Amino acid sequence: MSDLANYESFNIEVKEHVAHVQFSRPEAMNSMNKAFWLELPRCVQDIEANTNARAIVISSTGKHFSAGMDLAVFSDPKSVPMSGDPGRMAENLRRVVLQLQDTLSSLEKVRLPVLAAIHGGCIGGALDLVCAADSRYCTKDAYFTIKETELGMTADVGTLQRLPKLMPEGVVRELAYTGRKFGAEEVQRLGFVNNVYDSQEEMIEAVLAIAAQIAANSPLAVTGCKEMLNFSRDHSVEDSLKYMATWQAGMFRPTDMMKAFQAKAQKQAPAYDDLFPVKDLFSN
């Protein structure tokens, strides 16, 4: 099942329950222009609603994963007016930032695990993006930077909120205050990436294989894992355990477990039903 729209910023291939999303503007170092910010949540929702994908891999093309925010996003006076009443300008800018945040949060909100495969530079807003993924992998030439600090502003679409959950806070503070580059060896040592690969080709092959392994499991069990892990990150252990019990009471059914047992006994791979597609309210 695949009926995807065309996107300016991405190429999408869905194969064997895995959606591979590649940034497709290498000539612009895959900078995050206006189309990117509009298309990313639509792309994720499109995959969830119109394909049988059970995992998403995000990678890129060209020399760099992404050069980050295209500053032209903020140069349009219609979107971000720089004159007029200060209070109204501030209210508008706050709303714009919240919308940009929502774009990247779409990677957390989607039911499917999102795996980011990073090569070259992952700069500024691109770091915000990969922080919202479930897992990260990179090539040995990859580097990361909280570039906004060097540009005279505070990173505002997720890095400062998510990165301290993924790496030691003292290190994150240093990286944020200095804006320095940090490379593959450092991010692997700190646990930000799961693995480092010699080449982009090797990395893509490996990450797609991990996605395929995810896709072979019960999609209901996997989405339950993502829901619980995200909730537990932001809540107390006690609250998370209570939510887990409520989730299990409503979502657990023996069907997938019996399929797993039967497949194991027959030395076969289990065949699980897809989740119902996520659609707009009352849509066909």
N, C-alpha and C positions, 0 to 999 in steps of 0.2 A: 504494500500500500504506500504510494508516494505521489503526492500532487502538490509540489512545492512551487512557490512564487519565485520569480527571478529577483536577484539582489545585486545592487551596484557594488557592495562592499565584500560580498562573500560568494564563494562557490561551495555548493553542498552536494555531497554524495551519500546516499543511504544504501548500505550493503550489509546483509545478514544481521539486521537489528542494530547496526551501529551507524550513526550519522557523523560524517566527517565534514566539519565546517572549516574552510580555509579562507583567510583574509586574501583579498584578490586585487590589492592596489600596490604592488611592489614598487612601481615607479614613484609613488609618493610615500615610500617606506611604511605603507599601511597605516598612515596617520588617521586618527579618529575624527573624521570630518562630520558635517551635519548628517549626511546620509547614514553613516555608521551608527550614530546615536539613535536615529529613528529605526534603523533596520535590525539592530541586534535583538531587541525583545521580540520583534515580529518574527524574526528568523527562528528563535528558540520556540516561540509559541506555535509557529508553523510546523516545525518538526514534531512537537508534542501532539498536535491536532491531526496532522495529515500524513504521518508515516508510522511505521511499526518499530521505529528506533527505541532501544532500551538504554542507550548510552550515547553521549555526545563527546566527540573529540574536537578540540579547537586547535588549529595550527595556523601557519602563515606561509607566505611566499616571499621570495627576494632575499635581500641581505639581512633584514631585521624582522623580528616578530611584529613590532609596532613602535613607531616613534612617538606614540602617545597623542595627546589632544592636539588637534589642528586648531591653532589660535584663531582661525577665521570664524570658528564657532562663536567667539565672543565679540567679533568685530561687526556683526550685523546689528545696527541700531534698533531694528524692529524686534529682535529677540532680547537684546540686552541694552536698553537705552542708557546713555551716559550723561543725559542732561534732564533737567526738570526737577520736580520735587524730590528731595533726598529720601524721604520716607517711602515714597512710591517706587523709586528706583531700587531701594533696598528690598522691598517686598517682592518686586519682580525678580531680582537676582536670586533671592532665596528660593523662589518657586522654580527657577531654571535649574539651580543646583539640585534641588530635590528630584526633578525630572531626570537629570543626568545620573543621579544615584540610582533611581529606579531602573534605568537601562541596564546597569551592571548587576543590580540585585536580581534581575531576571534569571541569571545563572544559578542563583540560590533557590529561587522560587520554583523553577521547573522541576518536575518529579524525577527527571532522569539525571544520573550522575554526569558531571561535566569534567572532562580531563583536558588540561591545557598542556600542549606540547610546544615548548618555547625555544627559539634559536635566535642568535644575534641579540640585538638590543630590545629590551622590554622596559620602556621608558615612560615615566609619568603616569598618564591615564591607563596605559597598558598594564602597569603593575597593579593599579586599582582593579582592573578586569580579572587578572589571573588570581588575585586574592579571593575573588568571589567564586572561583572554580572549586570543585571537590578535591582534586589532586592536581599536582603540577610535576612536570618532567622537563628537562632541558638538555641542550647540547653543551659540550665543554666550552664552547666559545660564547655562550650566553652571558649577558650581564643585565643587571637591574639597577634602577635608580629612581629615587623619589625626587624627580627633576624639578617639581614645582618650587621647592625651597630656593634653588638657585635662580629661579625666575622671579623671585620676590613675592610669592604667594604661598598659602598653606594648602597642601593637597586636600581635596574636598569631596572626592567621590568614592571613598572606601578604604584606601590603604591604611590610614591612621586608625581606623576602627577595626579592620580585620587582621592586619599584619601582626599586632601584638597577641592575637590568639594563635598565631602560626609560628612565631619565633619569640625568643626571649625579649622582654619589653625593653631592657636596657640597650640591647643591640638596635632595636627598632628606633628608639629615641636618638641614638647616635646617627643612624642612617637618615632619619628625618631632619635632624638639626643640620647635618653637614651636606646632605644631598649627594654624597659620594657614590660611586659605582660599587656594586658588590657582585661578585662573579659566581660561577657555577660551583666551584669547590666550597666557597663559603656558604652558599644557600643550601647545599646538600648537608654540610656539617651541622647546620642549624636546623635542619629538618623542614625547610620550606619546600624543597622539591623531593620527590620520592627516589629519583634516579637521574644520573647524568650519562649522556651517550656521546660517542665519538663524532657522530654525524647526524644530520637532520633525517636522512633516509633511515638510518638505524633506529632513531628515536620514534619516527612515525610508525614504523613497522611494529615496534615493541608496544607503543601506546595503543595502537589499534588492536593488538592482541590482548592487552589488558581489558580494553572495552568489550571485546568479544567474550572474554571470560565473565565479565559482569553481565552481559546480555544473555548468557547461558543460564543464569539463575532466574528464579521466580521474580518477575518484575514487581509483584506486590510486596515481596520480601525486601527487595532492593529499595523501592521507594519508601518503605517503612524505615529502613536504616537511615536514609537521607533525612527524613522528617525528624527522627529521634536525635540524630547527631546535631542537626541545626538547632533544634529546640534546646538540647542539653548544653550547647555552647553558651547560650544566652540566659540560662535559668539555673536555679540551684539543683543539686542532686535530688533532693526530696521532691521538688516540683517535677523534675524530669521523670523520676520513677513513677509518680502518680499519672503523668501523661502517658507514659509507656503502658501502664496497666489499662488505661482507658482506650488507647489505640488498639491494644491487643484484644480487648473485649469486643471491640467493634469490627476489627479488620481480620482477625485470625480465623481462617477456615482450613479444614484438613485437606482440601482438594490438592493444593500444590505439594504439600508434604507427602501425601500418598503417591502422587506422580513421581516424586523424587525417590521414594522407597522402591516403587515398582521398577523404575528405570535402573536403579542400582542393582536390584536383584537380576534383572535381565541384561545387565552390562551394556546398557544403552544410555544415550543422553536424554534427559527428560524434555518433553515438549510442553511448555507452559503457554497458557492463553495470554494474549496481550491485555494490558489494561484498557479500559474504555477510553477513547480519545477525549482530550479536553477540548470542549467547544464553547463558543459564546452562548450565552443563555438563550434557550429556545431555538438555536440554529439547527439545521438539518444535519 
